[in-house]
């Protein structure tokens, strides 16, 4: 999940943008069932992409790299819920899942739908790429008998920042 406003376990479903199983950016809206629109653009490892959505009363648009990737018709108004806007995962009433594995550089919200010309103007291609190392077969974060409450005892790679979230 790239960004969403959903808490499934509390029946709070609104919308989400994710990189789906088929390696396509996909926009989801709750209309009594999920209605979707997918991008033909498939992200490339190590490259930056700009993904945006524009919500209107009757429709919503998915934008990828300054181009409208598709539009979904909304048959009814999106019911506003108390679900938080979550970036990089779904915060389902404290259960964090559908985690995005990648890097995000910038996140913006606007309180009104931007016109197509402005959405297109937001995209500035980035030609620099990142080297993506081969993933290990298995990555053990912690192998002690119990995860420490004191993050200072956890070894980190040089130059890395980390946040420890503890859940009882």
N, C-alpha and C positions, 0 to 999 in steps of 0.2 A: 504494500500500500504506500503510495506516495503521500497522499493527503486524503482525509475523509472526515465525515461528521456522522459517525455511527456508533451505537452501543447495542449490539445484537441481542445480548442477554436481557436487556431491559426493553426490548422492542422499540428501540430508537434508531430508526433507519432513515437516512436522508440521501447522502451521496458519497462517492469516493472516486479517486483517480488512482489507478494502479498499473504496474507493469505486470501483465497477466501471464498465465502459464504458457501461452503461445508467443511470448516475447513481443507483445504489442502493448502500447499504451492504451488503456481502456477507461472510459468514463461510465460510471454506474449511477443511476438515479432510482430511488424507491418510488414506485407507482402502484403499490399493492403487490408488486413483484419487481424484480430488478429489470430495468430497461437500460440498454448499453449502446455505446458507439465506440468503435475501435479505430486506431490509426493504422494506416498501411506502413508507416515508418516503424522500423524495428531498430531499437537502440544498438549501438556498437560499443563493446567493452572499451573503456578508456576514453570515450568521447563524451562531450557535454551536449545535453539536449535541453531545450526550453519547452516545458509542458504547461499549458494553461487551460482554464475553463472559463466560459462565459455563461452565466445563468440568466435566463429571462423567464417571464411568466409562462409562456407556452413552449419554450424549447431551451436546450442547453447545447453548447458547442465545446468540442475538444479541439485544442490548438496544439500543434507540435512544430517546433522550429519556425515559428512565424507564419504557418499555414493552417487554415481551418482543415482539420482532419476529418471532421464529420459533425453532424447535428443529430440530436435525438429529440423527438417530439414528446412533450410532457402532456399527458391526458388530464392531469389534475395538478393542483398547486402542491409544491413540496411542503409537507407538514413540518413545521419547525419544532425541534425537540431540544431537550437539555443536554444532548450529547455534545461533548467537547469537539472542537476541531483538533484533529491529531495529525501531526506530520511524521511520516516515516513508519507508521504502524497504526493499528487500531487499538485504542484504549477502551476495552470492553468492560467497563465498570471495574477497572483495576487490573484486569487480565490484558497484558500487552501481547498482541499476536498479529499475524499477517505483516511481519516486519520487513521493511525495505532493506535490502542488502546492496548498498551502493553509496555514493556521495551526493549530497545536495549542497548547493552553493548559496542559493537565494530563495526566499519564500516571501511572497507579497499577497496581500488581500486588498481588494477595493470594495467600497460599499455600493458601487453601481456597475452595470455592465459596460465594458469598454467597447468602443466601436472597432470594426474589423481593421481599419487603417492603423489604429493605435496598437492593437494586438500584434499586427505584423511588424510594426516599428520597434516593438520590444525585443525582437530577436536580433542578436549580434553573434554571428558564428564565432566559435572559439576553435582555432586551428591546432592549438597545443593538445596533446593527448597524454594520458597517464599510462605508464607501464602497469600491466596487471599480472601479478605473480601467480604461478600455479597454486591452486588451493591445496592445502594438505588433506590427506585422506581423513584425518581426524584432528580436531583442535580441542585440546583440553584447557579450559579456562582455569579450573581449580580442581585439584585432586586430593585435597586434604579431607579429613573426616567431616569437617563442617566449614562452610564458607565463612571467612572472618568478617566480623562487624567493623574491624578497623582496616580501612582500605590501604593504609600505609604499609601493611605487611605483604601486600600483593605485588609481585614483581611485574614491572612494565618494561616494554621496549623503549629505548632511548628516544626522546622527542615525541612520545605519544601522550595524549591526554585521555583520561578515562573517567567515567562516572559510575559509581557503584550504586545500584538500586537494590535494596534489600526488601524482600517480601516474606513475612513470617509464614 
